[in-house]
Amino acid sequence: MSTSELTIRPATPADIPAIFGMIFELAVFEKLEHMVVANEAMLHDSLFCDKPACEALVGETGGEVVTFALFFHNFSTFLCKKGLYLEDLYVQQSQRGKGYGKQMLVALAQLAVERDCGRFEWSVLDWNANAIKFYEGMGATVMPDWRICRVTGDALAQLSAQA
């Protein structure tokens, strides 16, 4: 997948440093850098082990990776089909406004259609008005009645220990 400026392709192990750098940039933007415990080796294993937990696309221009999308499959019981879930999409600050985010979403939507997914979804922080406006402009519906539930760390261990 290529345009005049951005080439979108599946990530390779050589892309790990660039992707990990952008993951940290994203965490800083979201004011969540204190929550990053991942490292490059963990990311490599998640993407390229025998049974990968996720996949990634990267977008490059001038030989430099400037955007990434990390995604995986989920499942809809109502549709009885897999879905494509976008965990993170990031475009470097200096590369914004060039349409790269839209190109990445289009590439992911094409992948979802090729894989016969019933839906393509992602989350957005409620304070990120620019992202919400961008996503709605691309045809996405921000689900007003749904909230993400999460159990991690000690709470996860405690829940798993219950009889």
VEXVEXGU-730119 format. One record per residue (C-alpha): residue in one letter; x, y, z. Coordinates in Angstrom, 1 decimal. Example, Ala and Ser with C-alpha at 12.3 -4.5 7.8 and 13.67 -1.06 7.14 Angstrom:
2
ATOM  aa       X       Y       Z
ATOM   A    12.3    -4.5     7.8
ATOM   S    13.7    -1.1     7.1
***
This chain:
163
ATOM  aa       X       Y       Z
ATOM   M     0.0     0.0     0.0
ATOM   S     1.6     3.2    -1.0
ATOM   T     0.8     6.8    -1.8
ATOM   S     3.1     9.5    -3.1
ATOM   E     4.6    10.2     0.3
ATOM   L     3.7     7.4     2.7
ATOM   T     4.3     3.7     2.3
ATOM   I     2.3     1.5     4.6
ATOM   R     3.5    -2.0     5.2
ATOM   P     3.5    -4.8     7.9
ATOM   A     6.1    -4.1    10.6
ATOM   T     9.3    -6.1    10.7
ATOM   P    11.6    -6.8    13.6
ATOM   A    13.9    -4.0    12.4
ATOM   D    11.0    -1.6    13.1
ATOM   I    10.8    -2.3    16.8
ATOM   P    13.0     0.6    18.0
ATOM   A    10.9     3.1    15.9
ATOM   I     7.6     1.6    17.1
ATOM   F     8.7     1.5    20.7
ATOM   G     9.8     5.1    20.5
ATOM   M     6.4     6.2    19.2
ATOM   I     4.7     4.1    21.9
ATOM   F     6.5     6.2    24.5
ATOM   E     5.7     9.4    22.6
ATOM   L     2.0     8.4    22.7
ATOM   A     2.2     7.7    26.4
ATOM   V     3.7    11.1    27.0
ATOM   F     0.9    12.7    24.9
ATOM   E    -1.7    10.9    26.9
ATOM   K     0.1    11.8    30.1
ATOM   L     0.4     8.1    30.9
ATOM   E     4.2     7.6    30.5
ATOM   H     4.4     6.4    34.2
ATOM   M     2.3     3.4    33.1
ATOM   V     4.8     2.1    30.5
ATOM   V     6.5    -1.0    31.7
ATOM   A     7.0    -2.5    28.2
ATOM   N    10.4    -2.6    26.5
ATOM   E    11.6    -3.3    23.0
ATOM   A    12.2    -7.0    23.8
ATOM   M     8.7    -7.5    25.1
ATOM   L     7.3    -5.7    22.0
ATOM   H     9.4    -7.9    19.7
ATOM   D     8.1   -11.0    21.4
ATOM   S     4.5    -9.8    21.2
ATOM   L     4.7    -9.2    17.5
ATOM   F     7.0   -11.9    16.3
ATOM   C     6.9   -15.0    18.5
ATOM   D     5.4   -18.3    17.3
ATOM   K     1.8   -17.2    18.3
ATOM   P     1.9   -13.3    18.1
ATOM   A    -0.5   -11.4    20.4
ATOM   C    -0.8    -8.6    18.0
ATOM   E     0.2    -7.2    14.6
ATOM   A     1.5    -3.8    13.4
ATOM   L     1.5    -1.7    10.3
ATOM   V     4.0     1.0     9.9
ATOM   G     4.0     4.0     7.6
ATOM   E     7.3     5.4     6.3
ATOM   T     8.3     8.3     4.3
ATOM   G    11.9     9.0     3.1
ATOM   G    13.0     5.7     4.6
ATOM   E    11.9     6.7     8.1
ATOM   V     9.0     5.1    10.0
ATOM   V     6.7     8.0    11.1
ATOM   T     3.5     6.2    12.1
ATOM   F     2.4     2.9    13.4
ATOM   A    -0.8     1.0    14.1
ATOM   L    -0.9    -1.9    16.5
ATOM   F    -3.9    -4.2    16.3
ATOM   F    -5.3    -7.6    17.0
ATOM   H    -8.5    -9.7    16.4
ATOM   N   -11.4    -9.8    18.8
ATOM   F   -14.7   -11.5    18.4
ATOM   S   -18.4   -10.5    18.2
ATOM   T   -20.8   -13.0    19.5
ATOM   F   -23.7   -11.1    18.0
ATOM   L   -22.1   -11.2    14.5
ATOM   C   -20.3   -14.5    15.0
ATOM   K   -17.4   -13.0    13.3
ATOM   K   -13.9   -11.8    14.2
ATOM   G   -13.3    -8.1    14.4
ATOM   L   -10.2    -6.0    14.0
ATOM   Y    -9.4    -4.0    17.1
ATOM   L    -7.0    -1.1    16.8
ATOM   E    -5.1    -0.8    20.1
ATOM   D    -2.9     2.2    19.1
ATOM   L    -2.4     4.5    16.1
ATOM   Y     0.2     7.2    16.3
ATOM   V     1.6     9.7    13.9
ATOM   Q     4.7    11.6    14.9
ATOM   Q     4.0    15.2    15.8
ATOM   S     6.1    16.6    13.0
ATOM   Q     4.2    14.5    10.5
ATOM   R     0.7    15.4    11.4
ATOM   G    -1.7    17.2     9.1
ATOM   K    -0.4    15.3     6.0
ATOM   G    -3.2    12.7     6.0
ATOM   Y    -1.1     9.8     7.3
ATOM   G    -3.6     9.0    10.1
ATOM   K    -6.4     8.7     7.6
ATOM   Q    -4.2     6.5     5.3
ATOM   M    -3.4     4.2     8.2
ATOM   L    -7.1     3.9     9.1
ATOM   V    -8.0     3.2     5.5
ATOM   A    -5.3     0.5     5.3
ATOM   L    -6.6    -1.1     8.5
ATOM   A   -10.2    -1.0     7.1
ATOM   Q    -9.0    -2.7     3.9
ATOM   L    -7.3    -5.4     6.0
ATOM   A   -10.5    -5.9     8.0
ATOM   V   -12.5    -6.3     4.8
ATOM   E    -9.9    -8.7     3.3
ATOM   R   -10.1   -10.8     6.5
ATOM   D   -13.9   -10.8     6.5
ATOM   C   -14.1    -9.0     9.9
ATOM   G   -17.6    -8.0    11.0
ATOM   R   -16.3    -4.7    12.5
ATOM   F   -13.3    -2.5    13.0
ATOM   E   -13.2    -0.7    16.3
ATOM   W   -10.9     1.2    18.7
ATOM   S   -11.1     3.4    21.8
ATOM   V   -10.4     7.2    22.2
ATOM   L    -9.9     9.2    25.3
ATOM   D   -12.9    11.4    26.1
ATOM   W   -10.8    14.5    26.3
ATOM   N    -9.2    14.1    22.9
ATOM   A   -11.6    16.2    21.0
ATOM   N    -9.4    16.5    17.9
ATOM   A    -9.2    12.7    17.6
ATOM   I   -12.9    12.3    18.2
ATOM   K   -13.7    14.9    15.5
ATOM   F   -11.3    13.2    13.1
ATOM   Y   -12.7     9.7    13.7
ATOM   E   -16.3    10.9    13.3
ATOM   G   -15.3    12.6    10.1
ATOM   M   -14.1     9.2     8.8
ATOM   G   -17.5     7.6     9.5
ATOM   A   -16.8     6.2    13.0
ATOM   T   -19.5     6.2    15.7
ATOM   V   -18.3     7.1    19.2
ATOM   M   -20.3     4.7    21.3
ATOM   P   -21.9     6.8    24.0
ATOM   D   -23.4     4.0    26.1
ATOM   W   -20.3     1.8    26.4
ATOM   R   -17.5     2.1    29.0
ATOM   I   -14.3     0.0    29.1
ATOM   C   -13.9    -2.3    32.1
ATOM   R   -10.4    -3.2    33.1
ATOM   V    -8.8    -5.4    35.7
ATOM   T    -5.0    -5.3    36.1
ATOM   G    -2.2    -5.9    38.6
ATOM   D    -3.2    -6.8    42.1
ATOM   A    -6.9    -6.6    41.3
ATOM   L    -6.5    -9.2    38.5
ATOM   A    -4.5   -11.5    40.8
ATOM   Q    -7.2   -11.1    43.5
ATOM   L   -10.0   -11.8    41.0
ATOM   S    -8.3   -14.9    39.7
ATOM   A    -7.8   -16.2    43.2
ATOM   Q   -11.5   -16.1    44.0
ATOM   A   -13.3   -19.5    44.3
***
